[in-house]
């Protein structure tokens, strides 16, 4: 999946109001990753909960649609981070 595919996915399913949630979650995820007390496995769960709460706030309503938008925002933020990491960061054993 390329960056353009990720943007097309975001534009197709994510409402325009919720795009800011993706950016905020990327920043929050980066901060959580640097926090030694937070286990790596818990970061996607924390981002999902944060994404739902932020989407409720941005959309101004607690609804099923806002909840889904928050979950989608967390998924896109996590996918975007992993695409970046797997593409541009050299890992031990890579050639």
C-alpha positions as CSV (number, residue, x, y, z in Angstrom):
1,X,0.0,0.0,0.0
2,X,1.4,3.4,-1.0
3,X,0.8,6.8,0.6
4,X,-1.7,7.7,-2.1
5,X,-3.7,4.6,-1.3
6,X,-3.8,5.6,2.3
7,X,-5.0,9.1,1.4
8,X,-7.7,7.6,-0.9
9,X,-8.8,5.3,1.9
10,X,-9.0,8.2,4.3
11,X,-11.0,10.4,1.8
12,X,-13.4,7.6,1.0
13,X,-14.4,6.5,4.5
14,X,-13.3,9.3,7.0
15,X,-15.4,12.4,7.3
16,X,-13.5,15.7,6.7
17,X,-14.1,16.8,10.4
18,X,-12.3,13.6,11.6
19,X,-9.1,14.1,9.6
20,X,-7.6,16.3,12.4
21,X,-8.1,13.3,14.7
22,X,-5.7,11.3,12.6
23,X,-3.0,14.0,12.9
24,X,-3.5,14.3,16.7
25,X,-3.4,10.5,17.1
26,X,-0.1,10.4,15.2
27,X,1.4,12.9,17.7
28,X,-0.1,11.2,20.7
29,X,1.2,7.8,19.5
30,X,4.7,9.2,19.0
31,X,4.6,10.6,22.6
32,X,3.3,7.3,24.0
33,X,6.0,5.3,22.2
34,X,8.7,7.4,24.0
35,X,7.0,6.9,27.4
36,X,8.8,4.1,29.2
37,X,5.8,3.2,31.4
38,X,3.6,2.5,28.4
39,X,3.8,-1.0,26.9
40,X,4.0,-1.1,23.1
41,X,1.1,-3.5,22.9
42,X,-1.2,-1.0,24.7
43,X,-0.6,1.9,22.3
44,X,-3.1,0.9,19.6
45,X,-5.7,0.4,22.4
46,X,-5.0,3.8,23.9
47,X,-5.1,5.4,20.4
48,X,-8.4,3.7,19.7
49,X,-10.0,5.0,22.9
50,X,-8.5,8.5,22.3
51,X,-9.7,8.5,18.7
52,X,-13.2,7.7,19.7
53,X,-13.2,10.5,22.4
54,X,-11.6,13.0,20.1
55,X,-14.1,12.2,17.3
56,X,-17.0,12.7,19.7
57,X,-15.5,16.1,20.6
58,X,-14.8,17.1,17.0
59,X,-18.1,16.0,15.7
60,X,-19.9,17.4,18.7
61,X,-22.1,14.4,19.3
62,X,-21.8,10.9,20.9
63,X,-23.1,8.6,18.2
64,X,-22.4,5.4,16.4
65,X,-21.1,7.4,13.4
66,X,-18.7,9.4,15.6
67,X,-17.5,6.2,17.3
68,X,-16.8,4.6,13.9
69,X,-15.0,7.7,12.8
70,X,-12.8,7.6,15.8
71,X,-12.0,3.9,15.3
72,X,-11.2,4.6,11.6
73,X,-9.0,7.6,12.6
74,X,-7.0,5.4,15.0
75,X,-6.7,2.7,12.3
76,X,-5.5,5.1,9.7
77,X,-3.0,6.7,12.2
78,X,-1.6,3.3,13.1
79,X,-1.4,2.1,9.5
80,X,0.3,5.3,8.5
81,X,2.9,5.0,11.2
82,X,3.5,1.3,10.3
83,X,3.8,2.1,6.6
84,X,6.4,4.8,7.4
85,X,8.3,2.7,9.9
86,X,8.4,-0.4,7.7
87,X,9.4,1.6,4.6
88,X,12.0,4.1,5.9
89,X,13.5,2.7,9.1
90,X,16.2,0.2,8.7
91,X,15.8,-2.8,11.0
92,X,18.4,-5.3,12.2
93,X,18.7,-8.1,9.6
94,X,17.4,-6.0,6.7
95,X,19.5,-5.9,3.5
